Amino acid sequence: MKQKIYSGFKEPKLLQTEYSVELAELIGIILGDGNLWEKVGHYYLRICGHSEDDKEYLFNFVKPLIKKLFGIDMDFYYHKTGKEVFLTKGSKDLIFTLKYFGLKTGDKIKNKFSIPDWIFESEEYLKACIRGLIDTDGTVLPITGRNYSYIWFTSGNPVLRKDFEKAMEILGYKISKWNFSRTAETYIGAKGLIRKYYKEIGFSNTKHQRRFKCPVGVDVINTAQPGQIS
């Protein structure tokens, strides 16, 4: 049973009360490239991306997704000096609602941001959340000598890395060991699993859709076991 987050004279209102695949994908997007900020009188959601590569994704997919889920029109602006673009909104009701569904405010690593428990209750929720994570904190690139894309995920948050491993195991994906040479990253490299990801999860970010090169001549590897989610 969900607990009350705010106390006092007037509570903010929930903008959504139902779990959904769309909400699970947005949770993944926020865990990847979003932040929630909350101080007295100030409540903000911000989602960032590359001003060229991610503009189409943020404006044509993420912005309408938030509008559909919460009835909120996100503002859209560019960083004055860097190649960054932002969706942002100041809304106490929006932050209250996102916290209700398991997100936290503040620093992602210090506050141990994680995939909310309710997403692990459904494979469809998990797939959508992973899609949101890969679309924001992931990339699709081949390695030297390969003519097809590996699917990469990067995270400096050890709690989120653990959740990512758990989710991928439930969904039947074998990922590589984490490489800590820079920011911790892992990848899907087996041809059958790459095809499985493309078929079962896919990409909402048009940047990934354009860059992805699927391996040919191999079958999808089906390693998921029914009833694994508990």
C-alpha positions in Angstrom: 0.0 0.0 0.0 1.4 3.4 -1.1 2.2 5.8 1.7 1.5 9.5 1.8 4.5 11.5 0.7 3.4 15.0 1.8 1.9 16.2 5.0 0.5 19.5 6.0 -2.5 21.8 5.3 -2.8 21.0 1.6 -1.7 17.9 -0.3 -0.9 18.1 -4.0 -3.1 16.0 -6.3 -2.3 12.8 -8.2 -2.2 13.3 -12.0 -2.3 9.5 -12.6 -3.3 6.5 -10.5 -2.8 3.5 -12.8 0.2 1.5 -13.7 0.8 1.2 -17.5 3.4 0.2 -20.1 3.6 3.9 -21.0 4.3 4.9 -17.4 7.0 2.2 -17.1 8.7 3.6 -20.2 8.7 7.1 -18.8 10.1 5.8 -15.5 13.0 4.3 -17.5 13.5 7.6 -19.4 13.7 9.6 -16.2 16.0 7.1 -14.5 18.2 7.5 -17.6 18.3 11.2 -18.5 15.9 12.8 -16.1 16.0 14.5 -12.7 13.4 15.4 -10.1 14.1 18.4 -7.9 12.1 19.4 -4.8 12.7 22.3 -2.4 10.2 24.4 -0.5 8.1 26.1 -3.1 10.0 24.6 -6.1 9.2 21.3 -7.8 10.8 20.4 -11.1 11.1 17.6 -13.6 13.9 17.9 -16.2 14.8 15.5 -18.9 17.9 16.3 -21.0 19.4 15.1 -24.3 21.7 16.1 -27.1 20.4 19.1 -28.9 20.8 17.5 -32.4 20.6 13.7 -31.8 17.8 13.6 -29.2 15.7 16.6 -30.2 13.3 14.6 -32.3 12.9 11.9 -29.6 12.3 14.4 -26.8 9.9 16.6 -28.7 8.0 14.0 -30.7 7.9 11.1 -28.3 8.7 12.1 -24.7 6.8 15.4 -24.6 3.6 13.8 -26.0 4.0 10.8 -23.6 4.0 13.1 -20.6 1.0 15.0 -21.9 -0.9 11.7 -22.4 0.0 10.3 -19.0 -0.4 13.5 -16.8 -2.0 16.2 -18.9 1.1 18.3 -18.5 2.7 20.4 -21.3 6.5 20.3 -20.9 8.6 23.3 -21.7 11.4 22.9 -24.2 14.6 24.9 -24.3 18.3 24.8 -25.4 21.4 25.2 -23.3 23.0 28.5 -24.2 26.5 27.2 -24.7 26.4 23.4 -24.6 24.8 21.0 -27.1 22.0 20.1 -24.7 18.3 20.4 -25.0 15.8 20.1 -22.1 12.3 19.2 -21.4 11.3 20.9 -18.1 8.3 21.7 -15.9 7.7 23.1 -12.5 4.8 21.3 -11.0 4.2 20.1 -7.5 1.4 17.8 -8.6 3.8 16.2 -11.2 6.6 15.6 -8.7 4.1 14.2 -6.2 2.7 11.8 -8.8 6.2 10.6 -9.9 7.1 10.0 -6.3 3.9 8.1 -5.8 5.0 5.7 -8.5 8.4 5.1 -6.9 10.8 7.8 -8.2 13.0 9.9 -5.9 14.2 13.5 -5.9 17.7 14.8 -5.8 21.0 13.2 -6.7 20.5 9.8 -8.4 23.6 8.1 -6.9 23.4 9.5 -3.4 19.7 8.8 -3.2 20.1 5.3 -4.8 17.6 5.7 -7.6 16.3 2.3 -8.7 13.6 0.7 -10.8 10.4 0.7 -8.8 9.1 -2.6 -7.5 5.8 -2.5 -9.4 7.7 -2.6 -12.7 9.2 -6.0 -11.8 5.6 -7.3 -11.5 5.1 -7.5 -15.3 7.4 -8.4 -18.2 5.7 -5.8 -20.3 6.5 -3.1 -17.7 10.1 -4.3 -17.6 10.5 -4.3 -21.3 9.1 -0.7 -21.5 11.3 0.5 -18.6 14.5 -1.1 -20.2 13.5 0.6 -23.5 13.4 3.9 -21.7 16.8 3.3 -20.1 18.5 2.2 -23.3 16.9 5.1 -25.3 18.5 7.6 -22.9 21.6 6.0 -21.2 22.3 3.5 -23.9 23.6 3.5 -27.5 23.8 1.2 -30.5 27.2 0.8 -32.0 29.3 -2.0 -33.6 32.6 -3.0 -32.3 35.7 -3.4 -34.5 35.2 -6.1 -37.0 31.5 -6.4 -36.7 28.9 -5.1 -39.2 26.0 -5.1 -36.8 25.2 -3.1 -33.7 25.9 -4.1 -30.1 23.4 -2.6 -27.6 25.2 -0.7 -24.9 24.0 0.6 -21.5 26.0 3.0 -19.3 25.3 3.9 -15.6 27.3 5.4 -12.8 24.6 4.3 -10.3 25.5 0.9 -8.7 21.9 0.4 -7.5 20.5 1.0 -11.0 23.2 -1.3 -12.5 22.0 -4.1 -10.2 18.4 -3.5 -11.1 19.3 -3.5 -14.8 21.1 -6.9 -14.4 18.0 -8.3 -12.6 15.6 -7.1 -15.3 17.7 -8.4 -18.1 18.0 -11.8 -16.5 14.3 -12.0 -16.0 13.7 -11.1 -19.6 16.2 -13.7 -20.8 19.2 -11.5 -21.8 22.8 -12.3 -21.1 24.8 -9.1 -20.7 28.6 -8.7 -20.6 30.5 -8.0 -17.4 30.5 -4.3 -16.5 33.5 -2.4 -17.8 34.7 0.3 -15.4 37.5 1.8 -17.6 35.4 5.0 -17.8 31.7 5.2 -16.7 30.5 1.7 -16.0 29.0 0.1 -19.2 27.8 -3.2 -20.3 26.4 -4.6 -23.6 24.4 -7.2 -25.4 26.7 -8.8 -28.0 25.3 -12.2 -28.9 23.6 -12.0 -32.4 20.5 -13.9 -31.3 20.0 -11.7 -28.2 20.5 -8.5 -30.2 17.7 -9.7 -32.6 15.6 -10.7 -29.6 16.0 -7.2 -28.1 15.1 -5.5 -31.4 12.0 -7.7 -31.8 10.7 -7.8 -28.2 11.8 -4.4 -26.8 13.0 -2.2 -29.6 13.7 1.6 -29.6 11.5 4.7 -29.2 14.5 7.0 -29.8 14.7 7.7 -33.5 18.5 8.2 -33.1 18.8 4.5 -32.2 16.3 3.4 -34.9 18.4 5.1 -37.6 21.8 3.8 -36.3 20.8 0.2 -35.5 22.1 -2.5 -37.8 20.5 -5.9 -37.0 22.6 -9.1 -37.4 21.3 -11.3 -40.2 21.2 -15.0 -40.6 20.6 -15.9 -37.0 17.4 -16.8 -35.0 16.2 -15.0 -32.0 17.5 -16.6 -28.8 14.5 -17.4 -26.6 15.9 -17.9 -23.1 13.1 -16.4 -21.0 11.4 -18.9 -18.7 7.7 -18.5 -18.0 6.7 -17.4 -14.6 10.1 -16.0 -13.7 8.8 -12.7 -12.4 7.9 -12.8 -8.7 
